[in-house]
Amino acid sequence: MPAITLDPRLPDFFVELDWRERKRLGQVFDDNLVRHYEAGDVILLKNPPFRIASDVFRRVSFPPGVDYKKLHARSLTRPKLYKPKVVKFLYGVFGADVVGYLRFRRAVRDLTAQLTEFCHQVFRTYRFLQHDVNWRFTPTGPEPLHFDHLRSKDDRQYVRVFLNLDETPRIWRVGPHLEEMMERFYDEAGLADMQGAHANEVCYRMTYQILERWQEVADGSVPRHHVEFQPGEVWLCESRINSHEIYSGKRAAITHFHADPQSMLNPELSVGNRVARALARRRLPANASPQSGLPPVAA
Ligand SMILES: [Fe+2]
């Protein structure tokens, strides 16, 4: 399991679930996992069910660059059609080894299918509207702490399963939850002006107005758990609720499955509803909030 160094200033968001228990517990296991996911926990899935062709994936390595950081499966399996720039990198990896490339392509398709089946089984009530898997083959990090923020204004809930395909740990830091940050920095973020805003707009505002400036305070004063996901490990979390940063990592497969929030086990816990409630709770100015142990943002 991952090596975790907990920051005592933050709640422990990590929950370990053993997939082997599913045989005995069936749907009870699935619902427990989904409830933790919807609660905003980071789920560490022990003994995950995925067959991963690690040797095939570890042959592939792309240079750093935003163009190649997140690739859709089709960009790897039909690059000439969808991502011509990737062709030269794939050629650099496989050269004339056509069989090697075909194995890689099959491995991408196979793991995509396994992830899709996993999400449909475990998140059994979810009505999925889109199935994207992001493939990462570039060195990443260190990143700034952020909430994932998308341009879309659709009312969607996302299911995110992370697999470390690399031979080295994927190192994350996990900070406070979105709602805690909204309460703590309501005034500094100008959230009074954002009543009715889409959750993605709020995630964007909290990232660039607060988290980015927060990084400027003395190193170490920003509370963050440190976690090193080992090769082959699998974890799940709602990355718009959990602030996070990739400290380092390379190869990974990450689901980005869109679902109708009304199909959640508890739709009240959708990111959209959480944000709407947090916006509606007008809090005292930050400095007058005695409960919060979070340091201020830079002036
Ligand atoms: Fe992220």
Boltz pocket constraint, residues with backbone or C-beta under 6 A from the ligand:
constraints:
  - pocket:
      binder: B
      contacts: [[A, 146], [A, 147], [A, 148], [A, 239], [A, 244]]
      max_distance: 6.0
